[in-house]
Amino acid sequence: MATNTVDVLLVGGGVMSATLGTLLSKLNPSLRLTMVERLDHVAHESTDGWNNAGTGHAGYCELNYTPQNAAGEVEINRALAINANFEVSLQLWTALTASGDLPAPQNFINPTPHISFVWGESNVAFLRQRWEKLSAHHLFADMEYSEDHDTLREWMPLVMAGRGADEKLAATRIRYGSDVDFGSLTRHLVASLQQRDQFELLLSHEVSDLEQQRNGRWLVTLKDRRSGQSKVVNAGFVFLGAGGGALPLLQKSGIPESKGYGGFPVSGQWLVCEDEATVKRHYAKVYGKAAIGAPPMSVPHLDTRIINGKPALLFGPYAGFTTRFLKAGSLLDLIKSVRLNNLLPMLAVAATNMDLTKYLIGEVLQSHTQRVQSLRDYFPGAEAGKWRLAQAGQRVQIIKKDARGRGKLEFGTELVAAKDGTLAALLGASPGASVAAQAMIEVIERCCSAQLGEGWQARLKALVPSYGESLVQNAELLHGIRSNTLSALGLRR
């Protein structure tokens, strides 16, 4: 069996692997990189434009990033961190556009106002407090707030059409929000990598085994899904960026750091409208509050989307339960992920999250009429015949041990890295692709610390000017960087 020797093996053809490969190729152009993708083209699972919200999760409109504590106070620290991390992505895309590694920005990102919208006395009070706290910080200083119906009609005419003058409503808006087509972004990044002699893309290949050698390198067996033949890659570093498929591969690696992790798969669906007259009436991403018992990724929102250059409206997502870890995965994925070291955490999560499971199953069983009725909370005049149901991507939320050794369900992302820095995996989902640049910089910091001291830090700072500094704490730095990225990416209207 032939063996190919590389410096870096990127498993998964999504935005995470594409971002890490791009960063590493910029930091050291001589590195030999191989990307392996189990499907016949890249960016077709969670990264595909139809499989995610494309919001560029910046914390501007996602109300679940600013929860209320037991005292009823809105907490903003998570929103600040997520916003700062998204600014890192914007900086990297700006640099790559300038260098020609990415095309003109409108090919992957478009300006789309981000709006939070609520109704009812208690929700309006919550949103007002959220705005007061966030707008007092320099990261959110441009956030607007209004309870005035005329102003709200200007911001979101389709949402306001037919609403009564006595309804208690409120909204916040950030004008320079964005709609990101992560599928197009990823395909452009991979196409740029393919121009390098030191990069290889293997499509329709999947990892069947990983084994670490005494010298620290990894022998990774790949199976060609078309021919059935196998090959081996000898890699100095392996990154598992395979979305929902990362957990089973991490378990195959056998590294001690993988012990105890489990996964809770969640599916999703959208209502999609491509009727030109309807699409033209809405130009924003409008987020509301999640229903009681709903997981964070199920926050309802009515979105302007531009996917592969074509505008559409999406509403949802409607969550669902599945045992698949990937959209093109197996119904046995969940069962196969059970190990002795994660059995107790997974059982504990199952026992304490029955309401969540019932909620997800109930979402699956909804009729088209019921889904459209939910849509009418955001678009009162929605015509059922103009909306079709589309499948969104799969998400695998993290199950891990808590301080008491029992299981807890996490709804964020988590980087798991081997102690020797030769393997890393990214688990979880939200906010996912939007903070890909920061997440992959963290991979480099944890797994390439020696190289950072050999000139990589300066090269990173050239790509991401805020690298090594805090945008949360440094208002002057934020203002300068944001002014540049908004202009360069065409986000300021």
C-alpha positions in Angstrom: 0.0 0.0 0.0 1.5 3.3 -1.1 2.3 5.9 1.6 2.3 9.6 1.0 4.3 11.8 3.5 2.9 15.3 4.3 3.4 17.9 7.0 -0.3 18.5 7.6 -3.4 16.4 6.9 -6.7 18.3 7.0 -9.7 16.0 7.4 -12.8 17.6 6.1 -13.4 20.0 3.2 -15.2 22.7 5.1 -14.5 26.3 6.2 -12.4 25.2 9.2 -9.9 23.1 7.3 -9.8 25.6 4.4 -9.1 28.4 6.9 -6.4 26.4 8.7 -4.8 25.3 5.5 -4.7 28.9 4.2 -3.2 30.2 7.4 -0.5 27.5 7.5 0.4 28.1 3.9 0.8 31.8 4.5 2.9 31.2 7.7 5.1 28.6 6.0 4.7 28.2 2.2 7.0 25.2 2.2 4.6 23.0 4.2 3.1 20.0 2.4 -0.6 19.9 3.0 -3.2 17.4 2.0 -7.0 17.9 2.4 -9.3 14.9 2.4 -13.0 15.1 1.9 -15.4 12.2 1.9 -17.9 13.8 -0.5 -17.2 14.5 -4.2 -16.7 18.2 -3.6 -15.8 20.6 -0.8 -18.1 22.7 1.3 -21.1 20.5 1.0 -21.9 19.6 4.6 -22.3 22.2 7.3 -20.3 24.8 5.4 -22.7 24.8 2.4 -24.7 28.0 2.2 -28.1 26.2 2.5 -26.9 24.4 5.6 -26.3 27.3 7.9 -27.7 30.8 8.7 -24.8 32.6 7.0 -25.3 35.3 9.6 -21.7 35.9 10.3 -22.6 35.4 14.0 -21.3 38.6 15.5 -23.6 38.8 18.5 -25.4 41.7 16.9 -28.8 40.1 16.7 -28.6 36.7 18.4 -30.4 37.1 21.7 -29.2 33.8 23.1 -25.7 35.2 23.4 -27.0 37.7 26.0 -28.8 35.6 28.6 -30.4 36.9 31.8 -29.0 35.7 35.1 -31.0 34.7 38.1 -31.4 38.4 39.1 -32.8 39.3 35.7 -29.7 41.1 34.6 -28.6 40.8 31.0 -25.1 39.4 30.7 -23.1 40.6 27.7 -19.6 39.0 28.0 -20.3 36.2 25.6 -21.6 38.6 23.0 -18.5 40.7 23.4 -16.2 37.7 22.9 -18.1 36.4 19.9 -18.1 39.9 18.3 -14.4 40.3 18.8 -13.8 36.8 17.3 -15.9 37.6 14.2 -13.8 40.8 13.7 -10.8 38.4 13.4 -12.5 36.6 10.5 -13.2 40.0 8.8 -9.6 41.0 9.1 -8.3 37.7 7.6 -10.8 37.9 4.7 -9.7 41.5 4.1 -6.1 40.5 3.9 -6.8 37.5 1.6 -8.9 39.7 -0.7 -6.1 42.2 -0.9 -3.6 39.4 -1.7 -5.8 37.8 -4.4 -6.4 34.6 -2.4 -10.1 35.6 -2.3 -12.1 37.3 -5.1 -14.1 40.5 -4.8 -16.0 40.4 -1.5 -19.5 40.3 -3.0 -18.6 36.8 -4.1 -18.8 35.6 -0.5 -20.1 38.4 1.8 -22.8 41.0 1.4 -24.0 43.8 3.7 -27.2 42.9 5.5 -28.5 44.7 8.5 -28.8 42.6 11.7 -32.0 43.2 13.7 -33.3 41.7 16.9 -37.1 41.9 17.1 -39.4 41.2 20.1 -43.0 41.7 21.1 -44.7 41.8 24.5 -43.9 43.9 27.6 -41.4 41.6 29.2 -39.5 40.9 26.0 -39.4 44.6 25.2 -37.9 45.3 28.6 -35.3 42.6 28.0 -34.3 44.0 24.7 -34.1 47.6 26.0 -31.8 46.4 28.8 -29.7 44.4 26.3 -29.3 47.5 24.1 -28.4 49.8 27.0 -25.6 47.4 28.1 -24.3 46.5 24.7 -24.4 50.0 23.2 -22.3 51.3 26.1 -19.4 49.1 24.9 -17.3 50.2 21.9 -17.9 46.9 20.1 -21.7 47.7 19.9 -21.7 51.5 20.0 -23.4 51.7 16.7 -26.4 49.6 17.8 -29.8 51.4 17.3 -32.9 50.8 19.3 -36.5 51.7 18.6 -40.1 51.0 19.8 -41.5 53.4 17.2 -43.7 51.6 14.6 -42.8 54.0 11.8 -39.1 53.4 12.5 -39.6 49.7 12.6 -41.5 49.8 9.3 -38.5 51.5 7.8 -36.1 48.9 9.1 -38.2 45.8 8.2 -41.3 46.6 6.1 -42.3 43.0 5.5 -42.2 42.1 9.2 -44.3 45.1 10.1 -47.0 44.9 7.4 -50.4 44.4 9.0 -49.4 44.9 12.6 -51.7 46.8 15.0 -50.7 50.2 16.2 -51.2 49.2 19.8 -48.8 46.2 19.7 -45.9 46.5 22.0 -42.8 46.0 19.8 -39.1 46.8 19.9 -36.1 46.1 17.8 -32.3 46.9 17.6 -30.3 47.2 14.4 -26.7 47.2 13.3 -26.6 48.6 9.8 -23.3 46.9 8.8 -24.3 43.3 9.6 -23.4 40.8 6.9 -24.7 37.7 5.1 -21.8 35.3 4.5 -21.9 32.5 1.9 -19.5 30.2 3.7 -19.8 27.6 0.9 -18.5 30.1 -1.7 -15.9 31.4 0.7 -14.6 27.9 1.3 -14.5 27.0 -2.4 -12.5 30.1 -3.2 -10.0 29.3 -0.3 -9.6 25.8 -1.6 -9.2 26.9 -5.2 -6.5 29.3 -4.1 -4.7 26.5 -2.1 -4.9 24.3 -5.2 -2.6 26.8 -7.0 0.2 25.7 -4.7 2.4 22.8 -5.6 2.6 21.8 -1.9 -1.2 21.2 -1.6 -3.2 18.1 -2.6 -7.0 17.7 -2.5 -8.4 14.2 -2.2 -12.1 14.1 -2.9 -14.4 11.0 -2.2 -11.9 9.8 0.4 -12.6 9.0 4.0 -10.5 8.2 7.0 -10.8 4.5 8.0 -8.0 4.4 10.6 -5.5 6.6 12.5 -2.5 5.3 14.4 0.3 7.3 16.0 3.8 6.1 15.6 6.6 6.1 18.2 8.1 9.1 16.5 4.9 11.1 17.0 3.8 11.1 13.4 0.4 9.7 12.3 -0.3 6.9 9.9 -3.8 7.7 8.5 -5.5 5.1 6.3 -7.8 6.6 3.6 -10.4 4.7 1.6 -11.3 5.8 -1.9 -15.1 5.7 -1.8 -15.2 5.3 -5.6 -12.7 2.5 -6.2 -12.6 0.9 -2.7 -8.8 1.1 -2.7 -6.9 2.3 0.3 -3.8 4.5 0.8 -1.9 5.7 3.8 -0.8 9.2 4.6 2.1 9.8 7.0 1.4 13.1 8.6 3.2 15.2 11.1 0.0 17.0 12.2 -3.6 16.0 11.7 -6.6 18.3 12.0 -10.0 16.9 12.3 -12.3 19.5 10.9 -15.0 17.2 9.7 -18.0 18.8 11.4 -20.2 16.2 12.9 -17.8 13.6 11.7 -15.0 14.9 13.9 -16.1 13.1 17.1 -15.9 9.5 15.7 -12.5 10.3 14.1 -11.2 11.8 17.4 -12.3 8.6 19.1 -10.5 6.5 16.5 -7.3 8.5 17.3 -7.3 7.1 20.8 -5.6 10.1 22.4 -6.2 10.5 26.1 -7.8 13.9 25.6 -10.7 12.3 23.6 -11.9 10.3 26.5 -15.4 11.1 27.9 -16.6 13.1 24.9 -20.0 12.2 23.4 -22.3 13.8 20.9 -25.9 14.9 20.7 -27.0 15.2 17.0 -29.5 17.8 16.0 -30.9 18.3 12.5 -32.6 21.3 11.0 -34.9 22.6 8.3 -35.7 25.9 6.7 -38.7 27.4 5.0 -37.3 29.0 1.8 -38.9 31.6 -0.4 -37.4 32.5 -3.8 -40.4 34.6 -5.1 -38.7 37.7 -6.5 -41.4 40.1 -5.4 -41.4 38.8 -1.8 -37.6 38.7 -1.5 -37.3 42.3 -2.6 -39.5 43.4 0.3 -37.1 42.2 3.0 -33.5 43.3 3.4 -32.2 42.2 6.8 -31.6 39.3 9.2 -34.3 39.5 11.8 -33.8 37.4 15.0 -36.3 36.7 17.7 -36.3 34.8 21.0 -36.2 31.0 21.1 -39.2 29.2 22.3 -39.1 27.8 25.8 -37.3 24.4 25.7 -35.7 25.1 22.3 -32.0 24.6 21.9 -29.9 27.8 21.2 -29.4 26.9 17.5 -33.2 27.0 17.0 -33.6 30.8 17.6 -36.1 31.8 14.9 -35.0 34.3 12.3 -36.1 35.6 8.9 -33.0 36.1 6.8 -32.0 37.7 3.6 -29.6 35.3 1.9 -27.4 35.5 -1.1 -26.2 32.0 -1.9 -24.1 31.4 -5.1 -25.1 34.9 -6.1 -28.9 34.3 -5.9 -31.1 36.1 -3.4 -33.6 34.3 -1.2 -35.4 34.4 2.1 -35.0 31.8 4.7 -37.0 31.3 7.9 -36.2 28.9 10.7 -34.5 26.8 11.6 -36.9 24.1 12.6 -34.9 21.8 14.8 -35.2 18.0 14.6 -33.8 14.8 16.1 -31.6 12.4 14.1 -29.1 9.8 14.9 -26.9 10.9 12.0 -23.7 12.9 12.7 -23.5 14.2 9.1 -26.2 15.1 6.6 -24.8 12.4 4.3 -24.0 10.2 7.4 -25.3 6.9 8.7 -28.3 6.3 11.0 -25.9 4.3 13.2 -23.5 7.2 13.8 -24.9 7.9 17.3 -24.8 4.2 18.4 -21.3 3.8 17.1 -20.0 6.8 19.1 -20.9 5.2 22.4 -17.8 4.1 24.4 -17.3 2.9 28.0 -15.6 6.2 28.7 -18.5 8.3 27.5 -21.5 6.0 28.4 -22.2 7.6 31.8 -22.1 11.2 30.5 -24.3 10.4 27.6 -26.8 8.5 29.8 -26.9 11.5 32.2 -27.6 13.9 29.4 -30.3 11.6 28.0 -32.0 11.5 31.5 -31.8 15.2 32.1 -32.8 16.4 28.6 -36.0 14.5 27.9 -37.9 17.7 27.3 -35.4 18.7 24.7 -35.7 15.4 22.9 -39.5 15.7 22.9 -39.2 19.2 21.6 -37.0 18.1 18.7 -39.3 15.2 17.8 -42.3 17.6 17.9 -40.5 19.9 15.5 -40.0 17.0 13.0 -43.7 16.1 13.2 -44.9 19.6 12.3 -47.0 20.1 9.2 -46.3 22.7 6.6 -49.3 24.7 7.9 -47.8 24.7 11.4 -44.4 25.8 10.2 -46.0 28.7 8.2 -47.9 29.7 11.3 -44.6 30.2 13.1 -43.3 32.2 10.1 -46.3 34.5 10.4 -45.0 35.7 13.8 -42.2 37.4 11.7 -44.1 37.8 8.4 -47.8 38.2 9.1 -48.7 38.1 5.4 -46.7 35.0 4.5 -48.4 32.9 1.7 -47.8 29.2 2.3 -47.5 28.4 -1.4 -44.5 30.6 -1.8 -42.4 28.8 0.8 -40.8 25.3 0.4 -39.2 23.2 3.1 -35.4 22.6 2.7 -33.0 20.5 4.8 -30.3 22.4 6.8 -27.1 20.9 8.0 -26.4 18.4 10.8 -25.0 19.6 14.1 -23.4 17.5 16.8 -23.5 19.2 20.2 -20.9 18.3 22.7 -21.5 15.9 25.6 -18.7 16.0 28.2 -18.1 15.3 31.9 -19.0 18.0 34.4 -17.2 18.8 37.6 -19.0 15.9 39.3 -18.1 13.4 36.6 -21.6 13.4 35.2 -22.6 14.5 31.7 -23.5 18.0 30.5 -24.7 19.2 27.1 -22.7 22.1 25.5 -24.0 24.3 22.7 -20.7 25.9 21.7 -17.5 24.8 20.0 -14.5 23.2 21.7 -11.0 22.5 20.6 -9.6 19.2 21.7 -5.8 18.8 21.1 -3.3 16.1 21.9 -0.8 17.0 24.5 2.1 16.6 22.0 0.4 19.0 19.6 0.3 16.5 16.7 -3.5 16.2 16.4 -6.4 18.6 17.0 -10.2 18.3 16.5 -12.9 20.9 16.6 -16.2 19.7 18.1 -19.6 21.4 18.3 -21.2 24.0 16.2 -22.4 27.5 17.1 -21.1 30.1 16.4 -19.1 27.8 14.1 -18.0 29.1 10.8 -18.2 32.8 11.7 -15.3 32.5 14.1 -13.3 30.1 11.9 -10.3 32.4 11.8 -10.0 32.8 15.6 -10.6 29.1 16.1 -7.9 28.1 13.7 -5.5 30.6 15.2 -6.1 28.8 18.5 -5.2 25.5 16.8 -1.9 27.1 15.7 -1.2 28.5 19.1 -1.8 25.2 20.9 -0.1 22.9 18.4 2.6 25.1 16.8 4.0 27.1 19.8 7.6 26.6 18.7 7.0 28.0 15.3 5.2 31.0 16.7 8.4 31.9 18.3 10.2 31.6 15.0 8.5 34.4 13.1 5.0 33.1 12.8 3.6 35.8 15.2 4.7 38.6 12.9 3.2 36.9 9.9 -0.1 36.3 11.7 -0.2 40.0 12.7 0.2 40.9 9.0 -2.9 38.8 8.2 -4.8 39.8 11.4 -3.7 43.2 12.6 -5.3 42.8 16.0 -3.5 39.5 16.7 -2.0 39.5 20.2 -4.3 42.4 21.4 -7.8 42.6 22.8 -10.5 44.2 20.7 -12.8 43.9 23.8 -10.5 46.2 25.8 -8.9 48.4 23.1 -11.5 50.8 21.7 -9.0 52.7 19.5 -7.7 49.6 17.9 -11.2 48.3 17.2 -12.3 51.6 15.6 -9.3 51.6 13.2 -9.6 48.0 12.2 -13.4 48.0 11.8 -13.2 51.1 9.6 -10.8 49.3 7.3 -12.6 45.9 7.2 -16.0 47.4 6.6 -14.7 49.5 3.7 -12.5 46.8 2.2 -15.4 44.2 2.3 -18.1 46.6 1.1 -20.1 46.2 4.3 -20.8 49.9 5.1 -23.8 51.2 3.2 
